[in-house]
Every structure is written in structure tokens, then in C-alpha cells.
Amino acid sequence: MTAGSRALSFDVAAAQYAASRPAYPAALFDDLEESTGSRLAGARVADVGAGTGIATALLRERGAEVVAVEPGGAMAGEFRRALPDVPVVRGDGNALPLADASCDLVTYAQSWQWTDPGRARPEALRVLRPHGALAIWWNTTAFDVPWIRAQHARIAQHCGVEPRPAVRPPDGEAVRLAGLTGLRVTRRQLRWSRTVSLDVHLANLGSRSAFLVLGEDGRRAFLADERVRLGRMFPGEEVEETYVVDLLVARHP
């Protein structure tokens, strides 16, 4: 299974993705402004791999002028329904359909891992204006929460994927792994949580690419077992999901 096919797997669950995926805390955008040294208000931003518009909507709330780039047809359709007045163009981070020096900020929320950094990095730098910035971030697993750590291990085993390391890499290693070596990079990590119904939590799990490539039967079997297990742990059927946003902001050297 290639990274490209996994990236496009979200199209089969676009509405589910839009309804269940977590957003990002307001403090992330405070950190983004501090790291770039620029306000988002009035900034020209390209949100790449925009999906259903989760990050795009929050950038717009800060006053940014956003253009979205999204490869998936169904995901772009959900985006247009949620944000009908925001332009969304079909494309991906490896070959941005944007003009040279046209953006103050290029963002990848939960999407940098679907690119080839050797191609995506020069593309992002190409479309940035002088003094612009490239920002990538992810909601990552809070491994210090025991039930979340155990669930992550179950998911990895069921889906036949390698579990992520429980310890986040140090700053230099994170920069190297992201393919940003040689740029001036600022890293911030921000912990936050949300409380959702058990149904929303399970829908969130089921919208992950590792499940989507399994097919319906593989998803259904795991999620049925997980509903029973979590129902015992959370008898009120409200689940607190905890995340650590990992933010990397890169500037020209």
C-alpha cells in the first residue's frame, strides 16, 4: 500500500472525517503567529492537504486569506459544502498549483506525511514570498494517557502497521525526519483535549487511513470490539481524547 493510495483513502469516508475529526486549539494559532513573527490577519495562506477544511476554517477565523489545495474529490466536496466562499483547488504538496511568491504562509495540517519532502519542500519555498514561512503540524498521540497508549497498540496490531514510538523525537531529529534540515525551524508542542461521545470517538478512529485501506469488514470488526471495551471504561459514553499538537515552522536560511 503506497503513501499516495493511503492519502486518497480518505475520500471513501469524507463526511465521516468532517463530522468526527478533532480540530486544533486556539493556542496553536497564537504559537504560529509568534513563531512566524507575523499576524495571520490579512496574510495570504495556502492550506495544503486541506481535507474537509478543519484547519482552513480556523485560519480564516484569525483573518487569514486562505486558498486550499486538496487532492481528493470527495474531501474537496465536503470542503466546498463547509466553506463555500473559500477557493479550493485540486492538487497536492508535491506540485502546488500556485504561482511563485504568492503566499505569506504555507500550512500542512495533518498532511505533510503524505508528501515527498524532497519535492514538497522546494514547492512550498517556491510559492512563499520573501520572509514567508512553512508550517506543518499534527495532532499526535498522548502516550502518557494509559488507555490511549493501549488503544494505539491495538490499532497498530489490527491494521498491521508499525506502532509509533512512545517518545517524541528531540527537536533536531524531528526536523530531520520532516525533511527540513538546513532551514530555520521553530518547534512547539501543545497539549489539549476534547470530550466527545463514544460514537464520535469511534467514527474518528474509523476515519484513519490505516482503517480505511482495510475495507468495511476490517473496520467494523475492530470498532465493534472497541465499543464494548470503551463502554466499560466510560459508562457515560463520553470520551476525553487527549492530543499533543506538534508544530514545526520553517523559514528560509
Buried (B, 14 or more C-beta within 10 A) or exposed (E): EEEBEBBBBBBBBBBBBBBBBBBBBEEBBBBBBEBBEBEBEEBBBBBBBBBBBBBBBBBBEBEBBBBBBBBBEBBBBBBBEBBEEBEBBEBBBBEBEBEEEBBBBBBBBBBBBBBBBEBBBEBBBBBBBEEBBBBBBBBBBBBEBEBBBEBBEBBBEBBEBEBEEEEBEEEEEBBEEBBBEEBEBBBBBBEBEBEBBBEBBBBBBBBBBBBBBBEEEBBEEBBEEBBEBBEEEBEEEEBEBBBBBBBBBBBEE
